[in-house]
Amino acid sequence: MTNPTTGAVIASFGLTSVPPFTGTGTPGGPAFTAAYDDFTAALATANAEAGSANQQSVAFSKLMAAEGARGTTGGEAAYQAARVAYYTLTKGDSWIQEEKERVANTDAQPVVNSLASQYRNLMERRNQQTRTIDVINGLKDKVLSVKDDLTFSVNTFQRQVDAIKNQINKDKKIQIYMMLNLI
């Protein structure tokens, strides 16, 4: 293809750079420099795209091979490495955050939910045990109160019994004294 403004002849659009302009015109002039810079940038972009497509194709092939090797010794590690390489090439670094969220939701969240449930159950059992201890302490206080009341009542009753015995003894002495005086 001939470029009429610079006189450059481009035989093909390959993946190699074009040597500086050697035809007619003003080599190194502003138009030439701009055209050469545009071509070099387009060539670099084409090389990068071709290289990227090739890398993606190779990475996908490795991913499929590793997928087939899952379940074997080292197969899971190879699969994960191939998976990381492929998705990094196709989606860039942003997929890592998506992957972390997916793993968190599918793998970690059930564990977190289980631990949270166990914690709630333990806290409920602790609260029940605390209430049971409070009830037992209340009953203990009541029993001790009843015991104290019973002890007081027994002591009072014992004093009354002792007072009655004393009175009986006094009455017997009086009766004996009176009987002896009557005789």
C-alpha positions as MATLAB code, in Angstrom:
seq = 'MTNPTTGAVIASFGLTSVPPFTGTGTPGGPAFTAAYDDFTAALATANAEAGSANQQSVAFSKLMAAEGARGTTGGEAAYQAARVAYYTLTKGDSWIQEEKERVANTDAQPVVNSLASQYRNLMERRNQQTRTIDVINGLKDKVLSVKDDLTFSVNTFQRQVDAIKNQINKDKKIQIYMMLNLI';
ca = [
       0.000    0.000    0.000;
       1.435    3.417   -0.943;
       1.051    6.405    1.311;
       0.753    9.447   -1.008;
       1.750   12.028    1.620;
       5.080   10.523    2.555;
       5.835    8.242   -0.313;
       6.330    5.291    2.063;
       5.637    1.891    0.653;
       4.271   -0.646    3.099;
       4.442   -4.094    1.596;
       2.446   -5.779    4.287;
       1.034   -5.137    7.720;
       3.180   -7.691    9.565;
       4.308   -8.011   13.095;
       7.716   -6.380   12.538;
       8.602   -2.723   12.540;
       9.123   -0.730    9.332;
      12.560    0.793    8.759;
      12.695    4.576    8.640;
      11.468    6.256    5.478;
      13.946    5.943    2.588;
      11.839    7.117   -0.330;
      11.330   10.574   -1.766;
      10.141   13.375    0.402;
      11.625   14.773    3.504;
      12.753   11.994    5.834;
      12.461   12.979    9.421;
       9.970   15.731    8.620;
       6.925   16.323   10.839;
       4.514   14.464    8.567;
       6.866   11.530    8.308;
       7.540   11.421   12.026;
       3.811   11.521   12.831;
       3.014    8.789   10.290;
       5.912    6.652   11.526;
       4.864    7.086   15.174;
       1.238    6.207   14.330;
       2.353    3.097   12.468;
       4.695    1.998   15.255;
       1.914    2.473   17.861;
      -0.573    0.538   15.693;
       2.002   -2.199   15.204;
       2.644   -2.442   18.970;
      -1.120   -2.642   19.612;
      -1.508   -5.380   16.977;
       1.415   -7.319   18.448;
      -0.043   -7.003   21.954;
      -3.493   -8.111   20.804;
      -2.078  -11.066   18.889;
       0.129  -11.983   21.837;
      -2.764  -11.616   24.254;
      -5.048  -13.775   22.110;
      -2.311  -16.383   21.855;
      -1.690  -16.243   25.615;
      -5.412  -16.628   26.294;
      -5.589  -19.596   23.941;
      -2.623  -21.263   25.642;
      -4.009  -20.483   29.092;
      -7.412  -21.917   28.127;
      -5.759  -25.101   26.828;
      -3.859  -25.446   30.100;
      -7.077  -24.859   32.052;
      -8.894  -27.586   30.109;
      -5.970  -30.002   30.606;
      -5.889  -29.220   34.327;
      -9.675  -29.652   34.516;
      -9.208  -33.195   33.227;
      -6.490  -33.862   35.810;
      -8.585  -32.857   38.818;
      -8.875  -35.576   41.410;
      -5.320  -36.792   40.830;
      -2.210  -36.101   42.878;
      -1.339  -32.473   42.238;
      -4.282  -32.097   39.868;
      -6.226  -29.715   42.086;
      -3.213  -27.438   42.569;
      -2.550  -27.454   38.807;
      -6.208  -26.657   38.138;
      -6.178  -23.724   40.547;
      -2.943  -22.361   39.030;
      -4.310  -22.683   35.476;
      -7.603  -21.131   36.544;
      -5.854  -18.117   38.111;
      -3.688  -17.649   34.998;
      -6.632  -17.894   32.578;
      -8.999  -15.594   34.447;
      -6.262  -13.053   35.106;
      -5.601  -12.898   31.360;
      -9.274  -12.721   30.353;
     -10.753  -10.566   33.120;
      -7.756   -8.752   34.548;
      -7.074   -8.296   38.230;
     -10.684   -7.380   39.059;
     -11.769  -11.040   38.963;
      -9.785  -11.736   42.139;
     -12.211   -9.642   44.216;
     -15.167  -11.408   42.556;
     -13.528  -14.761   43.311;
     -12.977  -13.789   46.957;
     -16.659  -12.873   47.270;
     -17.719  -16.126   45.570;
     -15.508  -18.194   47.875;
     -16.724  -16.243   50.880;
     -20.354  -16.882   49.939;
     -19.973  -20.538   48.991;
     -17.194  -21.811   51.246;
     -16.732  -19.469   54.184;
     -20.277  -18.229   54.819;
     -21.663  -21.632   55.892;
     -18.780  -21.956   58.377;
     -19.393  -18.437   59.672;
     -23.121  -19.163   59.981;
     -22.392  -22.404   61.840;
     -20.018  -20.679   64.261;
     -22.498  -17.860   64.834;
     -25.244  -20.417   65.521;
     -23.010  -22.311   67.944;
     -22.165  -19.042   69.703;
     -25.851  -18.120   70.019;
     -26.614  -21.615   71.387;
     -23.786  -21.329   73.926;
     -24.977  -17.902   75.004;
     -28.545  -19.213   75.411;
     -27.288  -22.168   77.467;
     -25.220  -19.760   79.581;
     -28.299  -17.585   80.149;
     -30.370  -20.652   81.089;
     -27.686  -21.817   83.506;
     -27.472  -18.338   85.010;
     -31.251  -18.302   85.523;
     -31.086  -21.802   87.055;
     -28.340  -20.693   89.456;
     -30.402  -17.638   90.406;
     -33.423  -19.871   91.131;
     -31.277  -22.273   93.188;
     -29.768  -19.390   95.165;
     -33.266  -18.023   95.804;
     -34.439  -21.458   96.993;
     -31.330  -21.816   99.148;
     -32.060  -18.459  100.762;
     -35.654  -19.512  101.379;
     -34.565  -22.889  102.791;
     -32.045  -21.190  105.066;
     -34.738  -18.742  106.094;
     -37.108  -21.636  106.802;
     -34.301  -23.431  108.645;
     -33.648  -20.339  110.737;
     -37.378  -19.971  111.398;
     -37.613  -23.672  112.247;
     -34.582  -23.451  114.522;
     -36.131  -20.471  116.278;
     -39.450  -22.288  116.560;
     -37.789  -25.446  117.901;
     -35.820  -23.413  120.417;
     -38.956  -21.540  121.484;
     -40.889  -24.800  121.720;
     -38.030  -26.383  123.716;
     -38.081  -23.433  126.150;
     -41.845  -23.821  126.489;
     -41.428  -27.584  127.113;
     -38.687  -26.849  129.650;
     -40.936  -24.245  131.303;
     -43.786  -26.781  131.465;
     -41.414  -29.423  132.935;
     -40.261  -26.927  135.525;
     -43.827  -26.094  136.336;
     -44.657  -29.810  136.634;
     -41.671  -30.329  138.894;
     -42.691  -27.368  141.012;
     -46.243  -28.672  141.166;
     -44.962  -32.149  142.225;
     -42.854  -30.648  144.970;
     -45.786  -28.624  146.141;
     -48.004  -31.697  146.057;
     -45.430  -33.729  147.957;
     -44.965  -30.979  150.471;
     -48.678  -30.689  150.910;
     -49.124  -34.359  151.272;
     -46.436  -34.582  153.831;
     -47.988  -31.764  155.744;
     -51.326  -33.411  155.665;
     -50.176  -36.573  157.092;
];
